[in-house]
Amino acid sequence: MSVPPEAERLLESRPLMAHLATSVEDRPHVAPVWYRYEDGTIDLSIGGRKLENVRANPRIALSVQHDEDGDARWMVSLRGTARVVEEREQAEAAIARINEKYGASADSYGDNEFVRVEVGSATYSTY
């Protein structure tokens, strides 16, 4: 499934928080995350409960919304399958790119793991 070009443009447009939804044993968990979108994949740097949940159930959803003065301007919702990337050099480079997008140093959040999400479906709306 490809992400519509307009949704790709929105996802790449600015460093916004995303909300990652995971679920294990019918217990949903939603948490804010930094992300990086490129070529149909979402890269995440996560730890804690989010990471535990992805390891137990790789099916996730991610929602990104941009507001101006309290009014929603657009939203993109993605569903996909996550996998923890164990290859250290690849993980460090990806986490550095995510951190750079948000103005953090390349080695910030050194305990996090690199997770790549293959997008299966995407929806978006502009307002």
C-alpha positions in Angstrom: 0.0 0.0 0.0 1.4 3.4 -0.9 0.9 6.5 1.2 -0.9 9.2 -0.9 1.6 11.9 -2.0 -0.2 14.7 -0.2 -0.1 12.7 3.1 3.6 12.1 2.5 4.2 15.8 2.1 2.3 16.5 5.3 4.2 13.9 7.3 7.5 15.3 6.1 6.6 19.0 6.5 7.5 19.7 10.1 8.7 18.1 13.4 5.3 17.3 15.0 4.6 14.8 17.7 2.9 11.6 16.7 0.8 9.3 18.8 1.7 5.7 18.7 -1.0 3.1 19.5 0.0 -0.4 20.5 -2.0 -3.2 22.0 -1.2 -6.3 24.0 -3.8 -8.7 25.4 -6.6 -6.3 24.4 -4.9 -3.5 26.5 -4.4 -0.5 24.3 -1.6 1.9 25.0 -1.1 5.3 23.3 1.9 7.5 23.8 3.5 10.5 22.0 6.6 9.8 20.0 9.0 11.4 17.6 9.0 9.9 14.1 10.6 10.2 10.7 8.7 9.3 7.5 10.4 8.2 4.3 9.4 6.1 1.3 6.4 4.3 2.9 8.1 3.6 6.3 8.0 5.3 9.6 11.1 5.3 11.8 10.7 5.5 15.6 13.1 5.7 18.5 11.2 4.1 21.4 11.7 2.4 24.8 9.8 1.3 27.8 6.2 0.1 27.5 6.0 1.1 23.8 8.9 -1.1 22.9 7.7 -4.0 25.1 4.3 -3.8 23.3 5.8 -3.7 19.8 7.9 -6.8 20.6 4.7 -8.6 21.8 2.4 -7.4 19.0 4.0 -5.6 16.0 0.6 -4.2 14.7 0.5 -0.5 15.4 -1.3 2.7 14.5 0.2 6.2 14.3 -1.6 9.5 14.2 -0.1 12.9 13.4 -2.1 16.1 13.5 -1.1 19.7 12.8 -3.0 22.6 14.6 -2.9 26.3 14.2 -4.2 28.4 17.1 -6.2 25.4 18.4 -7.8 24.6 15.1 -6.9 21.3 13.3 -5.4 21.9 9.8 -4.6 18.3 8.8 -4.3 14.8 10.2 -2.6 11.6 8.9 -3.4 8.2 10.4 -1.3 5.2 9.5 -1.5 1.5 10.3 1.4 -0.9 9.9 3.7 -3.6 11.1 6.6 -2.6 13.3 9.9 -4.4 13.7 12.8 -3.7 16.0 16.0 -3.2 13.9 18.8 -5.0 15.8 21.7 -4.0 13.4 23.5 -1.4 15.6 25.0 0.9 13.0 21.7 1.1 11.1 19.9 1.8 14.3 22.3 4.5 15.5 22.1 6.3 12.2 18.3 6.2 12.1 17.9 7.4 15.6 20.4 10.2 14.9 18.2 11.3 11.9 15.1 11.3 14.1 16.8 13.3 16.8 18.1 15.8 14.2 14.6 16.3 12.9 13.5 17.5 16.4 16.7 19.5 17.2 18.2 17.0 19.7 21.8 15.8 19.7 22.5 12.6 17.7 23.1 10.6 20.8 20.1 11.7 22.8 17.8 9.0 24.2 20.6 6.4 23.9 18.6 3.7 25.7 15.9 3.7 23.0 15.7 1.1 20.2 15.1 1.8 16.5 11.8 0.5 15.2 10.8 0.6 11.5 7.1 0.5 10.6 6.1 -0.8 7.2 2.9 1.2 6.4 -0.1 -1.0 5.4 -2.8 1.7 5.2 -3.0 5.5 5.4 -5.8 8.0 5.6 -5.5 11.8 5.8 -7.7 14.8 5.9 -7.1 18.5 5.5 -9.4 21.1 7.1 
